[in-house]
Amino acid sequence: MISWAPQIGLAMFVVMILLMALRVPITVAMFIPGLVGYWLMTDSNTTLNFLKGSAVARLTVYELSVIPLFLLMGQFATQGGLSRDLFKAAAALVGHVRGGLAMASVLSAGAFGAVCGSSVATSATITQVAYPEMRRHGYKGRLSTASLAAGGTLGILIPPSVPLVVYAILTEQNIAKLFAAALIPGILAMTGYLLVIFLYARARPDMAPLSPSLPWPEKWSALIAIWPIVGVFLIVFGGIYGGVFSPTEGAGVGAVLTMLLGFVKKELKLSGMQAALLSTAETTAMVFLIFLGADMMNATLALTEMPKMVAAWVSGLPVSPLGIVTAVLILYILLGCVMDELSMLLLTIPVIFPAIMGLDLWGLNAEGKAICVPGLVNKSLATVSTFTPRGLARRIAGLATRLR
């Protein structure tokens, strides 16, 4: 390692942050500093050889095919009208309670997140169904948009979660175990959102007028309509956890079943198929471009040996392991002000993961630390999605304005 390698690594981070502040796309903001740093650390021929092989090596990873398949599953669910059925069922159960429609938006967001894996897609889809209904019943915009933004964060907590898939691939962990570990935090988060809405609606009844209770035949009809969706979830994740098929195969099965369900309901048309495929292709292309930018940055960081130095420095700090984990979560909240969750994971995992693995966390073994910590990080990212300037709240507010 050359003597000024750490300075190169630090300069790369500074340049990356400056580029992001100038609103340069995150892929370019990571790729350019990484490329220049790699060239300074090696030579032009080595850099060209790396560029020649890195894209092929990344794009031919079989496990990454789970990402477009889960995204396609979510798009078919959106185009097939499944989000509307989920909201109707949730509203039938709790709509008559004060704040019930806001609770229904959170419940439907959690259920839709179980077939989607994206917070942005979950929020945008549920908002188009739930926001007009809440406004029609006299709900104030503040409560409506806040509930939808908070509920949308469940898309990266409740499996399938694209950030968890990315994390599993980068750290060579079991995707099914990560999904299982994230399920309970997701349910706890959803329960917490419901409790806050209930208490707030009681304290501010003007924000959420009471809605009439539906007769039981209508409630049963709404609940029966979502059983096919529940069946898809049970088949996909029951098959994954039961060892019947791998996560990638499960994502493929889920995409096909969701598509067939949309056809059976006569909601998924040819135009909807085209829209689903196009949206999946666009999102997948964005994800893989971020991968390529992060690969360039991470390869240079490996040359500077910054991950090892950071891990050694963290291990030697006179701070408890819990304090270090708390500091990592605070770091993610701060980074969330300028970066999206996927970019944060791709950029920080090569540095943060070795440091966390070197800690003694309540006697956990290596797999336990690798699986439990992402649950905390994903929860932190969900909080970031709600409250930071780059988060979902601004997107929900803009979409709500268009729906008025």
Secondary structure as the mmCIF struct_conf table of DSSP 4:
data_model
#
loop_
_struct_conf.conf_type_id
_struct_conf.id
_struct_conf.beg_label_comp_id
_struct_conf.beg_label_asym_id
_struct_conf.beg_label_seq_id
_struct_conf.end_label_comp_id
_struct_conf.end_label_asym_id
_struct_conf.end_label_seq_id
TURN_TY1_P TURN_TY1_P1 SER A 3 TRP A 4
HELX_RH_AL_P HELX_RH_AL_P1 ALA A 5 ALA A 21
TURN_TY1_P TURN_TY1_P2 LEU A 22 ARG A 23
HELX_RH_AL_P HELX_RH_AL_P2 ILE A 26 MET A 41
BEND BEND1 THR A 42 THR A 42
HELX_RH_AL_P HELX_RH_AL_P3 SER A 44 LEU A 59
TURN_TY1_P TURN_TY1_P3 THR A 60 THR A 60
HELX_RH_3T_P HELX_RH_3T_P1 TYR A 62 SER A 65
HELX_RH_AL_P HELX_RH_AL_P4 VAL A 66 GLN A 79
TURN_TY1_P TURN_TY1_P4 GLY A 80 GLY A 81
HELX_RH_AL_P HELX_RH_AL_P5 LEU A 82 VAL A 94
TURN_TY1_P TURN_TY1_P5 GLY A 95 HIS A 96
BEND BEND2 VAL A 97 VAL A 97
TURN_TY1_P TURN_TY1_P6 ARG A 98 GLY A 99
HELX_RH_AL_P HELX_RH_AL_P6 GLY A 100 GLY A 113
TURN_TY1_P TURN_TY1_P7 ALA A 114 CYS A 116
HELX_RH_AL_P HELX_RH_AL_P7 SER A 119 ARG A 136
TURN_TY1_P TURN_TY1_P8 HIS A 137 GLY A 138
HELX_RH_AL_P HELX_RH_AL_P8 GLY A 141 GLY A 152
HELX_RH_3T_P HELX_RH_3T_P2 THR A 153 ILE A 156
TURN_TY1_P TURN_TY1_P9 LEU A 157 LEU A 157
BEND BEND3 ILE A 158 PRO A 160
HELX_RH_AL_P HELX_RH_AL_P9 VAL A 162 THR A 171
TURN_TY1_P TURN_TY1_P10 GLU A 172 GLU A 172
HELX_RH_AL_P HELX_RH_AL_P10 ILE A 175 ALA A 203
HELX_RH_3T_P HELX_RH_3T_P3 PRO A 205 MET A 207
BEND BEND4 ALA A 208 ALA A 208
HELX_LH_PP_P HELX_LH_PP_P1 PRO A 212 PRO A 215
HELX_RH_AL_P HELX_RH_AL_P11 TRP A 216 ILE A 224
TURN_TY1_P TURN_TY1_P11 ALA A 225 ILE A 226
HELX_RH_AL_P HELX_RH_AL_P12 TRP A 227 TYR A 241
TURN_TY1_P TURN_TY1_P12 GLY A 242 GLY A 243
BEND BEND5 VAL A 244 PHE A 245
HELX_RH_AL_P HELX_RH_AL_P13 PRO A 247 VAL A 264
TURN_TY1_P TURN_TY1_P13 LYS A 265 LYS A 266
HELX_RH_AL_P HELX_RH_AL_P14 LEU A 270 THR A 304
TURN_TY1_P TURN_TY1_P14 GLU A 305 GLU A 305
HELX_RH_AL_P HELX_RH_AL_P15 MET A 306 SER A 315
TURN_TY1_P TURN_TY1_P15 GLY A 316 GLY A 316
BEND BEND6 LEU A 317 VAL A 319
HELX_RH_AL_P HELX_RH_AL_P16 PRO A 321 LEU A 335
TURN_TY1_P TURN_TY1_P16 GLY A 336 VAL A 338
BEND BEND7 MET A 339 MET A 339
HELX_RH_AL_P HELX_RH_AL_P17 GLU A 341 MET A 357
TURN_TY1_P TURN_TY1_P17 GLY A 358 GLY A 358
BEND BEND8 LEU A 359 LEU A 359
TURN_TY1_P TURN_TY1_P18 TRP A 362 GLY A 363
HELX_RH_AL_P HELX_RH_AL_P18 ALA A 366 PHE A 387
BEND BEND9 THR A 388 THR A 388
TURN_TY1_P TURN_TY1_P19 PRO A 389 ARG A 390
BEND BEND10 GLY A 391 GLY A 391
HELX_RH_AL_P HELX_RH_AL_P19 LEU A 392 LEU A 403
#
